[in-house]
Amino acid sequence: MRKRALVAGLGIAGMAAAIGLRQAGWQPVIVERAAGRRTGGYFVGLMPQGRQAAADLGISGHLHTRNPPGGGKAYSLTRRGTREPGLGFLHQPGAPAAVVRGDIEAALWQGLRGDGTSEPVAVRFATRPVEIDDTGTEVRVLLEDTATGTWCRESFDLVVGADGLRSSVRRMVFGPHEDFMTTWDAMICAFQLQEQVPTFAAADSVISARDGRGAWVFGFADLPPTALLTYRTADVEGQLTGSRIERLRTAFADMDDPVVRHALDSLERTPEFLFDSVHQVKLPRWSRGRVVLVGDAAWCLNLYSGMGATFALHGGAELGRALRESPGDLDAALTAWESRLRPSVTRHQRLARVKQQLFVPSNRPAEALRSLVLRLAIAARERRPAKARAASGGAP
């Protein structure tokens, strides 16, 4: 009899885990509290580990990437409003694949449905776990269908919490959010623009970063750009009350440049956007008995790291691998899975603090240092083609 797994959450981490489980011979069932799938979303740069995980999960052929040639052009706006050559996210080592969140989810959805050689994964919308009882030999879960108001109790061999930063599975099994969520005293707002910032080319990336605030526009080859607005604040709870747009206008009130003006005006017409406080999640262990957490529920790297989607895919692919390697010993599989992932996750959680200064400098000296570092990096990048030509004997 096939082992059954309940996966809570239909995001990147949940679908990746479900495909990994299916590859290991399990029968996953996904429950999603929303009434339907999300589409669109903000910019994601998929790094090599994420692209390899997509291949391991069998979804590479479904994944549409949107990289402009050579990563596109990037510009930084100075305090005087002038533009300078900049470094965009796609210019960093590793050749990130440019996608929006919905591109990855669409590819995973295709993978869930099967290709005729694998069984489709069952997905139940408007459904959430409300009680989780790990007996040691099975996990009994009380599920609520929020569309009909009905309840049912089912047994599973494993429960996977892939339900995000404020995971209900984590809260029920591991403890309250405040025990594991670190606060970064910062806010983010990410959304799709309807059109590029005026006077910039369609695929350009544009950055305007000051002390305590940052506005980023990420360009694509075949889609309008996405925007990220981020700012530091000592009053995180206060930012989550009242009008989100007014909070943003207040935070950026004295930052009157083309990127900020265009982003804030576009936000007024945007039907969907992400506005939230910035956190990381840190747990001593990502599993407890027959319950395991993945993605943001387990290790939230946060948006500054640029690695969230990569590790959501990687975590799901590695979970399937560990279960295949130890088919009769769940604890050994989960221990091996975590031991392979945790060193990289810890490293990228630490690096996110450095990257935060690139997105939103903490003060004027940090802003000046950021500008200097970027100018040096741009100069080094511009010297590479000349060095390559010299090494090849001057051939173009």
LUMTOR-816102 format. One record per residue: residue number from 1; residue in three letters; y, x, z of N, C-alpha, C in turn. Coordinates in steps of 0.02 Angstrom, whole numbers. Atoms other than C-alpha are relative to their C-alpha. Layout:
N
R    k    r     n.y     n.x     n.z    ca.y    ca.x    ca.z     c.y     c.x     c.z
R  NUM  ALA       Y       X       Z       Y       X       Z       Y       X       Z
...
% end
This chain:
396
R    k    r     n.y     n.x     n.z    ca.y    ca.x    ca.z     c.y     c.x     c.z
R    1  MET     -60      42       0       0       0       0      62      44       0
R    2  ARG     -61     -41       5     171      70     -49      44      -9      61
R    3  LYS     -46       4     -56     292     111      89      65     -32     -23
R    4  ARG     -62      35      16     449       3      94      58      33      36
R    5  ALA     -61     -27     -30     624      67     126      58     -49     -13
R    6  LEU     -61      39       7     782     -33     157      58      48      -7
R    7  VAL     -60     -41      11     939      48      87      61     -46       8
R    8  ALA     -60      40     -12    1102     -23     156      59      32     -36
R    9  GLY     -57     -26      37    1243       3      30     -17      15     -73
R   10  LEU      11      -8      71    1256      -3    -160      51      48     -31
R   11  GLY     -45     -51      27    1375     144    -178     -41      57     -30
R   12  ILE      33     -57      32    1335     314    -252     -57      26      44
R   13  ALA      52     -28     -44    1239     376     -99     -60     -47       5
R   14  GLY      55      47      -7    1137     216     -83     -43      -4     -62
R   15  MET      40       4      62    1085     204    -265     -37      65     -13
R   16  ALA      34     -64       9    1046     390    -273     -61       5      47
R   17  ALA      56      -1     -47     937     374    -117     -56     -46     -23
R   18  ALA      51      48      23     848     222    -189     -40      29     -58
R   19  ILE      36     -30      56     805     313    -350     -44      57      24
R   20  GLY      41     -54     -29     747     465    -250     -62     -27      35
R   21  LEU      57      31     -33     637     352    -145     -51     -25     -50
R   22  ARG      46      25      51     563     270    -299     -39      58     -31
R   23  GLN      33     -58      28     525     442    -372     -54      27      47
R   24  ALA      49     -23     -49     431     481    -210     -55     -50      12
R   25  GLY      54      49      -5     322     327    -231      13     -56      49
R   26  TRP     -18      53     -46     414     215    -109      25     -61     -38
R   27  GLN     -28      62      28     471      36    -139      66     -15      36
R   28  PRO     -64      12     -33     658      30    -100      27     -69     -14
R   29  VAL     -38      63       7     759    -129     -73      71      15      22
R   30  ILE     -70     -12     -18     949    -116     -76      32     -66      21
R   31  VAL     -42      56     -19    1060    -236      20      72      22      -3
R   32  GLU     -71     -15       9    1246    -243     -18      40     -59      27
R   33  ARG     -38      55     -32    1370    -343      86      48     -34     -49
R   34  ALA     -45      31      50    1486    -372     -64     -40     -49     -44
R   35  ALA      32      50      42    1451    -516    -183     -21      26     -68
R   36  GLY      17     -28      65    1438    -403    -336      16      74      -3
R   37  ARG     -13     -71       9    1451    -226    -404      74      14     -10
R   38  ARG     -68     -23      14    1614    -131    -404       3      34     -68
R   39  THR     -10     -37      63    1685     -59    -564      63      42       7
R   40  GLY     -61     -40      -1    1821      67    -605       0      50      57
R   41  GLY      -5     -46     -56    1885     170    -461      43      60     -14
R   42  TYR     -43     -58       3    1972     334    -431     -35      60     -32
R   43  PHE      25     -62      32    1951     508    -506     -53      33      43
R   44  VAL      52     -40     -32    1795     607    -465     -12      61     -45
R   45  GLY      20     -60      36    1762     787    -516     -70      18      23
R   46  LEU      70     -11     -18    1573     807    -519     -18      73      -9
R   47  MET      13     -71       1    1523     984    -474     -72      15     -20
R   48  PRO      67     -16      26    1366    1079    -531     -57     -31      39
R   49  GLN      54      30     -39    1258    1018    -386      -6     -74     -15
R   50  GLY       2      71      16    1306     840    -427     -28     -13     -69
R   51  ARG      27       9      67    1269     861    -611     -75      14      -2
R   52  GLN      71     -14      -4    1100     938    -570     -37     -59      33
R   53  ALA      31      57     -33    1063     794    -452      -5     -60     -47
R   54  ALA       3      54      50    1107     670    -590     -59      10     -47
R   55  ALA      57     -15      44     980     758    -701     -66     -13      37
R   56  ASP      61      10     -39     849     757    -562     -15     -74      10
R   57  LEU       9      72     -10     876     571    -536     -11     -37     -66
R   58  GLY      13      30      65     858     540    -723      56     -43     -26
R   59  ILE     -56      43      22    1032     467    -750      51      37     -43
R   60  SER     -50     -38      39    1120     606    -847      16     -32     -66
R   61  GLY     -11      31      65    1097     514   -1010      43     -63       3
R   62  HIS     -41      61      -9    1188     362    -938      71      17      23
R   63  LEU     -64     -18     -31    1335     460    -866      52      19     -53
R   64  HIS     -54     -14      47    1495     454    -969      52      44      33
R   65  THR     -51     -45     -28    1610     602    -937      63      -3     -44
R   66  ARG     -64      12      32    1795     605    -982      46      62       0
R   67  ASN     -39     -62      -3    1851     788    -984      45       9     -60
R   68  PRO     -43     -22      56    2004     830   -1091     -21      70     -21
R   69  PRO      18     -68      22    1977     987   -1197      30      54      45
R   70  GLY     -24     -54     -43    1989    1141   -1087      24     -22      68
R   71  GLY     -23      26     -64    2019    1033    -935      68     -32      -3
R   72  GLY     -66      30       8    2184     970   -1007      55      45      29
R   73  LYS     -57     -37     -28    2357    1030    -960      18     -30      67
R   74  ALA     -21      21     -67    2420    1022    -782      70      26      14
R   75  TYR     -69     -18     -16    2598    1026    -718      14     -15      74
R   76  SER     -25      12     -68    2677    1043    -546      75     -14      -5
R   77  LEU     -72      15      -3    2846     966    -509      31      37      59
R   78  THR     -35     -35     -53    2968    1070    -409      44     -49      39
R   79  ARG     -46      42     -38    3088    1004    -279      61     -20     -41
R   80  ARG     -57      16      43    3222    1006    -414     -19     -50     -54
R   81  GLY      22      48      50    3116     891    -521     -21      31     -65
R   82  THR      21     -33      62    3076    1020    -653     -76      10       1
R   83  ARG      72     -10       5    2899    1046    -716     -17      74     -11
R   84  GLU      26     -67       9    2801    1209    -704     -74      -5     -18
R   85  PRO      73       1      12    2626    1254    -766     -36      -6      67
R   86  GLY      37      11     -61    2501    1197    -636     -75      10     -10
R   87  LEU      73      -2       2    2317    1202    -594     -27     -68      20
R   88  GLY      30      64     -15    2224    1038    -604     -69       8      31
R   89  PHE      66      -1     -31    2062     992    -518     -53      27     -49
R   90  LEU      50     -19      49    1966    1021    -680       4      74     -20
R   91  HIS      -7     -71      16    2027    1202    -692     -35      45      49
R   92  GLN      32     -42     -50    1930    1262    -541     -69      23     -24
R   93  PRO      66     -24      19    1767    1362    -554     -52     -55       8
R   94  GLY      53      50      -2    1611    1260    -586       4     -52     -54
R   95  ALA      -9      47      56    1680    1162    -734     -17     -71      21
R   96  PRO      15      68     -22    1688     993    -647      -2     -50     -58
R   97  ALA       2      54      49    1640     840    -749      49     -54      24
R   98  ALA     -49      50     -18    1785     716    -750     -28     -70     -12
R   99  VAL      24      69       4    1731     538    -713      42     -42      49
R  100  VAL     -24      43     -54    1790     388    -613     -62     -22      39
R  101  ARG      56      20     -43    1683     325    -470     -46     -49     -35
R  102  GLY      39      51      34    1628     177    -575     -46      28     -54
R  103  ASP      44     -30      50    1556     292    -709     -66      22      32
R  104  ILE      61     -21     -35    1433     366    -584     -40     -60      22
R  105  GLU      36      60     -23    1391     196    -512     -33     -37     -58
R  106  ALA      29      33      58    1362     125    -686     -63      37     -23
R  107  ALA      59     -39      19    1242     268    -727     -57     -11      49
R  108  LEU      52      12     -50    1149     244    -563     -29     -71      -6
R  109  TRP      23      69       9    1140      56    -593     -51      -3     -57
R  110  GLN      49      -3      55    1056      90    -760     -65      31      23
R  111  GLY      60     -31     -27     936     204    -669     -40     -46      44
R  112  LEU      34      48     -44     896      70    -541     -39     -51     -39
R  113  ARG      32      53      39     853     -55    -676     -63      23     -34
R  114  GLY      61     -26      30     718      60    -744       6       6     -75
R  115  ASP       0     -12      72     681     119    -919     -65     -21     -33
R  116  GLY      64      21      27     515      34    -945     -58      40      28
R  117  THR      52     -41     -30     419     175    -860       1      -3      76
R  118  SER      -6       6     -72     478     137    -683      21     -71      19
R  119  GLU     -14      68     -23     493     -22    -583      73      -7      21
R  120  PRO     -69       9     -22     669     -92    -561       4      -5      76
R  121  VAL     -11       5     -72     739     -78    -385      32     -67      16
R  122  ALA     -27      64     -20     772    -244    -299      67       9      35
R  123  VAL     -67      -2     -31     955    -273    -252      18     -70      23
R  124  ARG     -21      64     -28    1015    -413    -139      74       4      18
R  125  PHE     -72       1     -14    1201    -447    -142      15     -48      58
R  126  ALA     -23      43     -55    1300    -531      -2     -51       0      58
R  127  THR      51      -5     -52    1170    -467     121      14      62      43
R  128  ARG     -14     -56     -45    1190    -356     274     -48       1      58
R  129  PRO      42      -4     -61    1083    -292     418      43     -14      62
R  130  VAL     -37      15     -61    1137    -361     586     -37      24      64
R  131  GLU      39     -29     -56     996    -297     699     -51      48     -29
R  132  ILE      50     -50      22     886    -142     681     -41      20      60
R  133  ASP      45     -15     -55     734    -118     792     -54      48     -25
R  134  ASP      49     -50      19     636      43     767     -54       1      53
R  135  THR      55       4     -48     467      16     850     -41      64       4
R  136  GLY      39     -62       3     401     189     806     -49       0     -58
R  137  THR      46       6      56     277     125     678      31     -37     -59
R  138  GLU     -36      35      53     399      16     579      71     -15      25
R  139  VAL     -68      20     -19     580     -40     577       7     -74     -17
R  140  ARG     -11      72      11     611    -226     601      75     -12      -5
R  141  VAL     -71       8      15     777    -277     526      16     -74     -10
R  142  LEU     -24      68      10     868    -442     542      56       3     -52
R  143  LEU     -46       0      56     960    -476     379      36     -67      -5
R  144  GLU     -40      61       9    1101    -601     351      21      -6     -73
R  145  ASP     -26      16      66    1134    -681     183      67     -35      11
R  146  THR     -65      27     -16    1321    -707     198      22     -55     -48
R  147  ALA     -17      53      47    1328    -820      45     -27     -67      22
R  148  THR      32      63     -21    1210    -949     118       0     -11      76
R  149  GLY       1       5     -73    1224    -911     304     -70       1      29
R  150  THR      69      -2     -24    1035    -888     318     -18      69      26
R  151  TRP      22     -62     -31     943    -755     415     -74       9     -11
R  152  CYS      71     -13       4     775    -671     395     -14      68      32
R  153  ARG      20     -64     -30     680    -531     481     -55      30     -42
R  154  GLU      49     -35      41     584    -402     380     -17      67      30
R  155  SER      23     -64     -25     486    -244     417       2      52     -56
R  156  PHE      -4     -55      48     513     -76     331     -28      63      33
R  157  ASP      23     -64     -26     442      99     347      58      49      11
R  158  LEU     -58     -43      -7     616     176     333      62     -42     -14
R  159  VAL     -65      30      14     797     117     342      48      57     -17
R  160  VAL     -49     -50      23     929     216     246      70     -30       6
R  161  GLY     -69      22      -7    1109     192     301      45      36     -49
R  162  ALA     -44     -29      51    1218     222     148      61     -45      -6
R  163  ASP     -53      50      -1    1354     101     200      68      27      20
R  164  GLY     -68     -26      -3    1502     217     205      24      28      65
R  165  LEU     -32     -34     -56    1623     296     326      -9     -39      65
R  166  ARG       6      41     -61    1619     151     450     -67     -38      -3
R  167  SER      67      26      10    1432     125     434     -23     -46      57
R  168  SER      27      45     -50    1360     -25     523     -69      24      23
R  169  VAL      65     -27     -20    1187      57     521      10      55      52
R  170  ARG     -14     -54     -48    1259     210     609      21     -29      68
R  171  ARG     -23      30     -63    1346     101     738     -57     -32      39
R  172  MET      55      34     -35    1189       1     777     -52      48      27
R  173  VAL      55     -44     -18    1070     149     788      23      63      37
R  174  PHE     -22     -64     -28    1173     304     832      55      -6      52
R  175  GLY     -54       9     -48    1325     238     926      66     -17     -33
R  176  PRO     -65      22      26    1508     189     907      33      52     -46
R  177  HIS     -32     -42      50    1615     258     766      38      59      32
R  178  GLU     -43     -52     -29    1731     355     881     -39      61      25
R  179  ASP      41     -57     -22    1585     465     937     -10      51     -57
R  180  PHE      19     -43      57    1566     537     761      56      10     -51
R  181  MET     -54      -6      50    1727     512     661      56      43      27
R  182  THR     -57     -42     -18    1855     651     671      62     -25     -38
R  183  THR     -62      26      29    2036     599     638      43      58     -26
R  184  TRP     -39     -54      32    2143     702     519      75     -14      -3
R  185  ASP     -72      17      -1    2312     617     547      29      -1     -70
R  186  ALA     -23       4      70    2330     579     362     -26     -64     -31
R  187  MET      17      60      37    2321     433     241      -9      18     -74
R  188  ILE       8      -7      72    2262     418      61       5     -68     -33
R  189  CYS       0      60      42    2290     291     -76     -20      22     -70
R  190  ALA      25     -20      66    2190     307    -238      -8     -63     -43
R  191  PHE       3      58      44    2199     192    -388       7      20     -73
R  192  GLN      -5     -10      72    2195     176    -577      70     -18     -24
R  193  LEU     -64      15      31    2360     188    -670     -12     -39     -66
R  194  GLN       6      36      64    2390      72    -818      24      44     -58
R  195  GLU     -25     -45      52    2481     210    -912      23      65      33
R  196  GLN     -19     -66     -23    2530     393    -897      73       1      24
R  197  VAL     -69     -11     -22    2688     454    -809      43      13     -63
R  198  PRO     -42     -10      59    2831     445    -937      16      74     -13
R  199  THR     -15     -67      28    2863     603   -1042     -59      48       4
R  200  PHE      59     -42      -2    2688     673   -1006     -51     -25     -50
R  201  ALA      53      19      47    2543     675   -1129     -55     -39      37
R  202  ALA      48      47     -30    2403     550   -1100     -51      34      45
R  203  ALA      53     -34     -38    2276     678   -1035      27      50      50
R  204  ASP     -29     -48     -48    2398     781    -929     -17     -20      72
R  205  SER       2      10     -72    2374     803    -743      66      24      28
R  206  VAL     -66     -15     -27    2532     805    -639      -4      -1      77
R  207  ILE       4      -8     -73    2556     862    -458      70       7      28
R  208  SER     -63      -7     -37    2702     840    -340     -17       3      74
R  209  ALA      20      -9     -70    2667     911    -166      57      29      41
R  210  ARG     -52     -22     -47    2793     928     -25     -31       5      70
R  211  ASP      25      -2     -68    2776     958     160     -13     -71      25
R  212  GLY      20      65     -29    2681     809     229     -15     -54     -51
R  213  ARG      13      51      51    2664     715      62     -24      32     -65
R  214  GLY      23     -25      64    2575     737    -102     -15     -57     -47
R  215  ALA      14      49      51    2564     639    -264     -36      36     -58
R  216  TRP      41     -32      52    2428     682    -391     -17     -52     -53
R  217  VAL      21      41      56    2394     610    -563     -55      39     -37
R  218  PHE      57     -33      32    2224     652    -641      -9     -29     -70
R  219  GLY       5      22      69    2216     644    -831     -72       1     -26
R  220  PHE      66       5      32    2064     594    -936       9       3     -76
R  221  ALA      -2      -2      73    2020     611   -1119       4     -70     -31
R  222  ASP       7      66      31    1987     426   -1149      13     -59      47
R  223  LEU     -14      52     -50    2055     327   -1001      69      14      30
R  224  PRO     -63     -13     -35    2225     303    -919     -13      40      64
R  225  PRO      11     -42     -58    2249     423    -774     -12     -41      64
R  226  THR       2      29     -68    2210     388    -592      51      38      43
R  227  ALA     -50     -30     -44    2332     425    -451     -28       6      71
R  228  LEU      14      -9     -71    2314     491    -274      65      12      36
R  229  LEU     -57     -11     -44    2453     472    -147     -28      15      70
R  230  THR      25     -18     -66    2425     557      20      58      25      43
R  231  TYR     -53     -23     -45    2533     590     172     -27       9      71
R  232  ARG      18     -13     -70    2521     654     350      39     -46      46
R  233  THR     -33      45     -48    2561     543     498     -32       8      69
R  234  ALA      26      -1     -68    2544     546     686     -20     -70      24
R  235  ASP      14      70     -19    2526     355     688     -47     -31     -50
R  236  VAL      49      25      48    2367     320     591     -11     -74       8
R  237  GLU      13      71     -11    2335     152     671      57     -44     -25
R  238  GLY     -57      38      23    2511      94     632       3      -6     -75
R  239  GLN      -1       2      73    2488     135     448     -46     -54     -28
R  240  LEU      50      49      23    2344      11     438      21     -71      16
R  241  THR     -27      67     -12    2454    -136     487      55     -15     -51
R  242  GLY     -53      20      45    2574    -234     378     -16      16     -73
R  243  SER       8     -12      72    2601    -204     192     -15      73     -13
R  244  ARG      19     -69      17    2510     -50     128      52      31     -47
R  245  ILE     -48     -26      48    2633     -32     -15      65      19      34
R  246  GLU     -61     -17     -36    2782     -36     103     -10      62      42
R  247  ARG      14     -61     -38    2699      96     211       7      62     -46
R  248  LEU      -4     -56      48    2684     207      57      72      12     -21
R  249  ARG     -70      -8      20    2863     175       2      40      34      55
R  250  THR     -35     -31     -56    2924     223     175     -18      74       5
R  251  ALA      23     -69      -6    2819     382     179      30      45     -54
R  252  PHE     -24     -40      56    2883     438       8      73     -15     -17
R  253  ALA     -67      24      14    3060     370      25      47      54     -26
R  254  ASP     -47     -52      22    3150     537       4     -32      48     -51
R  255  MET      34     -41      50    3030     604    -128       7     -36     -67
R  256  ASP     -17      40      59    3114     530    -281      -9      42     -63
R  257  ASP      13     -36      63    3029     612    -430     -41     -45     -46
R  258  PRO      32      45      49    2947     541    -588     -71     -20      20
R  259  VAL      68      17     -18    2769     549    -520      -2     -53      55
R  260  VAL      -1      47     -55    2807     460    -357      27     -68     -22
R  261  ARG     -28      63      23    2917     329    -439     -50     -39     -42
R  262  HIS      48      33      45    2788     291    -573     -60     -26      39
R  263  ALA      60      20     -37    2642     286    -451      15     -61      44
R  264  LEU     -17      56     -43    2730     170    -328      14     -64     -39
R  265  ASP     -13      60      41    2792      53    -464     -66     -27     -29
R  266  SER      64      22      27    2617      49    -541     -43     -33      53
R  267  LEU      40      28     -54    2539      12    -373      15     -73      11
R  268  GLU     -19      70      -7    2635    -151    -366     -40     -46     -47
R  269  ARG      36      40      51    2537    -209    -520     -75      13       0
R  270  THR      71     -19       0    2368    -136    -473     -41     -51      39
R  271  PRO      39      52     -34    2236    -268    -431     -43      28      56
R  272  GLU      45     -28     -50    2129    -148    -329      19      72      14
R  273  PHE     -13     -69     -17    2165      12    -235     -32      16      68
R  274  LEU      26     -24     -63    2093     116     -94      58      25      42
R  275  PHE     -50     -25     -47    2208     139      56     -35       7      67
R  276  ASP      38     -10     -61    2133     216     211      24      64      35
R  277  SER     -12     -61     -37    2148     347     346     -53      51     -18
R  278  VAL      45     -55      19    2065     516     323     -41      22      61
R  279  HIS      45     -20     -54    1914     565     427     -56      44     -28
R  280  GLN      66     -26      15    1756     667     428     -49     -29      50
R  281  VAL      52      23     -45    1591     616     506     -44      59      18
R  282  LYS      42     -56     -24    1495     740     612     -50     -25      51
R  283  LEU      55      19     -45    1327     703     691     -45      60      12
R  284  PRO      45     -56     -13    1206     823     775     -63      -4     -42
R  285  ARG      58      10      44    1064     748     670      12     -63     -41
R  286  TRP     -13      56      45    1068     630     522     -55     -53       0
R  287  SER      53      50      -5     907     539     565     -19     -10      73
R  288  ARG      26      16     -66     836     453     717     -61     -45     -11
R  289  GLY      61      38      12     656     397     709      -8     -16     -73
R  290  ARG      10      23      69     634     293     552      66     -24     -32
R  291  VAL     -66      17      29     821     276     517      35      65     -20
R  292  VAL     -35     -59      24     916     403     412      66     -21     -32
R  293  LEU     -66      12      30    1099     411     359      10      48     -58
R  294  VAL     -17     -42      58    1160     477     191      72     -11     -20
R  295  GLY     -68       7      26    1328     506     107      51      -2      56
R  296  ASP     -55       3     -49    1487     461     201     -23     -23      69
R  297  ALA      26      24     -65    1387     373     337     -25      58      42
R  298  ALA      29     -56     -36    1307     540     383      49      58       8
R  299  TRP     -37     -63      -1    1429     678     338      69      -4     -31
R  300  CYS     -64       8      35    1589     609     257      40      65      -4
R  301  LEU     -37     -61      11    1671     762     181      75     -13      -7
R  302  ASN     -66      28      14    1830     662     140      26      21     -69
R  303  LEU     -25      -7      69    1932     654     -20      28      70     -14
R  304  TYR     -29     -66      10    2016     823       7     -53      51     -22
R  305  SER      53     -48      17    1849     913     -10     -16       0     -74
R  306  GLY      18       5      71    1822     851    -188     -74       2     -12
R  307  MET      72      -8       5    1635     854    -152     -39     -62      21
R  308  GLY      35      58     -27    1595     679     -89     -52     -29     -47
R  309  ALA      48      29      48    1514     609    -247     -56      49     -15
R  310  THR      51     -51      14    1424     773    -281     -53      -1      54
R  311  PHE      50      -1     -53    1341     771    -110     -33     -67      10
R  312  ALA      34      64      -2    1306     585    -118     -60      -1     -47
R  313  LEU      55      -6      48    1201     617    -274     -52      51      23
R  314  HIS      45     -54     -22    1129     779    -208     -43     -22      59
R  315  GLY      38      23     -58    1079     699     -44     -56     -47     -18
R  316  GLY      52      47      21     984     559    -130     -57      35     -37
R  317  ALA      52     -37      37     893     677    -249     -43      42      47
R  318  GLU      36     -42     -47     847     794    -106     -43     -41      47
R  319  LEU      41      43     -42     785     650       1     -65     -17     -35
R  320  GLY      61      14      38     663     600    -136     -45      61      -4
R  321  ARG      40     -62       4     608     781    -155     -37      13      66
R  322  ALA      31     -13     -65     575     800      32     -57     -48      15
R  323  LEU      53      50     -10     473     639      38     -60      13     -45
R  324  ARG      56     -18      43     370     696    -110     -39      59      28
R  325  GLU      33     -60     -27     334     862     -26     -39     -13      64
R  326  SER      35      18     -63     280     781     140     -15     -74       0
R  327  PRO      10      72       7     211     612      89     -29     -35      62
R  328  GLY      31      31     -58     116     583     251      35      14      66
R  329  ASP     -34     -20     -62     242     651     377      75     -12      -8
R  330  LEU     -71      18       9     411     562     380      46      47      39
R  331  ASP     -44     -43     -40     482     667     521       7      69     -32
R  332  ALA      -3     -65      33     438     829     430      43      -3     -62
R  333  ALA     -40       8      61     515     763     270      74      -3      16
R  334  LEU     -71       8     -17     678     713     354      28      65      30
R  335  THR     -22     -64     -28     687     878     449      12      51     -56
R  336  ALA      -8     -47      56     661     979     289      61     -19     -42
R  337  TRP     -57      25      39     787     871     195      66      22      32
R  338  GLU     -63     -17     -33     922     899     326      11      75       3
R  339  SER      -8     -73      -5     888    1085     344      24      30     -66
R  340  ARG     -24     -25      65     918    1107     157      72     -19     -13
R  341  LEU     -67      26      15    1077    1004     152      54      24      48
R  342  ARG     -52      -7     -51    1166    1038     315      43      63      -8
R  343  PRO     -44     -58       7    1226    1218     284      55      -9     -51
R  344  SER     -51      12      51    1316    1168     124      50     -52      22
R  345  VAL     -45      53     -24    1387    1010     201      49      28      51
R  346  THR     -43     -29     -51    1454    1107     350      53      45     -31
R  347  ARG     -47     -46      34    1533    1237     236      56     -40     -35
R  348  HIS     -50      39      36    1621    1105     131      43     -42      47
R  349  GLN     -43      34     -50    1681    1010     285      54      48      24
R  350  ARG     -49     -50     -22    1766    1171     341      50      15     -55
R  351  LEU     -44     -14      56    1836    1207     168      50     -56     -12
R  352  ALA     -45      57      10    1913    1034     164      66       9      36
R  353  ARG     -62     -13     -36    2041    1091     293      47      44     -42
R  354  VAL     -40     -43      43    2100    1227     174      25     -40     -60
R  355  LYS     -19      39      59    2099    1109      25      53     -52      16
R  356  GLN     -51      49     -20    2203     984     123      70      29     -10
R  357  GLN     -65     -31       9    2346    1109     117      21       0     -74
R  358  LEU     -16       4      71    2335    1106     -74      22     -71     -19
R  359  PHE     -18      69      16    2342     917     -80      64     -21      34
R  360  VAL     -57      22     -38    2471     892      56      17      53      53
R  361  PRO     -17     -54     -46    2551    1045     139      25     -28      67
R  362  SER     -17      25     -67    2577    1027     327      74      10      18
R  363  ASN     -70     -13     -16    2754    1099     330      32      41     -57
R  364  ARG     -35     -37      53    2885    1194     227     -31      70     -12
R  365  PRO      32     -64      13    2807    1367     255     -67      -7     -37
R  366  ALA      64      12      34    2636    1297     203      12     -20     -73
R  367  GLU     -17      20      68    2719    1219      50      18      62     -42
R  368  ALA     -19     -61      35    2795    1388       2     -61      44     -14
R  369  LEU      60     -41       9    2630    1479      29     -45     -31     -54
R  370  ARG      40      35      51    2539    1347     -76      27      17     -69
R  371  SER     -30     -14      66    2662    1374    -219     -14      71     -22
R  372  LEU      13     -70      16    2640    1563    -211     -73      10     -21
R  373  VAL      71      -7      16    2450    1552    -210     -16     -29     -68
R  374  LEU      13      32      64    2450    1433    -357      29      40     -58
R  375  ARG     -29     -42      53    2568    1543    -459     -44      60     -15
R  376  LEU      45     -57      10    2453    1692    -432     -64     -22     -35
R  377  ALA      62      25      32    2300    1587    -479      12     -17     -73
R  378  ILE     -17      17      70    2386    1525    -637       7      63     -42
R  379  ALA      -7     -64      36    2434    1702    -686     -67      32     -13
R  380  ALA      67     -28       9    2255    1760    -659     -39     -38     -53
R  381  ARG      35      41      50    2189    1615    -762      25      15     -71
R  382  GLU     -28     -14      66    2308    1655    -905     -20      69     -26
R  383  ARG      20     -68      21    2251    1838    -906     -73       2     -24
R  384  ARG      71      -2      17    2067    1792    -928     -13       2     -75
R  385  PRO      13      -4      73    2073    1756   -1117      16      68     -29
R  386  ALA     -18     -66      25    2161    1922   -1148     -53      51      18
R  387  LYS      53     -47     -21    2030    2015   -1047     -63     -11     -40
R  388  ALA      60      15      38    1892    1925   -1140       5      28     -71
R  389  ARG     -10     -27      68    1968    1973   -1308      -6      76       0
R  390  ALA       5     -73      -4    1986    2154   -1253     -73      22       7
R  391  ALA      70     -18     -11    1805    2158   -1195     -42      -8     -63
R  392  SER      38      12      61    1747    2091   -1364      27      41     -58
R  393  GLY     -26     -43      52    1845    2222   -1460      58     -29     -38
R  394  GLY     -59      29      31    1996    2114   -1498     -13     -58     -45
R  395  ALA      15      59      41    1905    1975   -1590      30     -62      29
R  396  PRO     -32      60     -27    1994    1806   -1573     -52     -46      30
% end
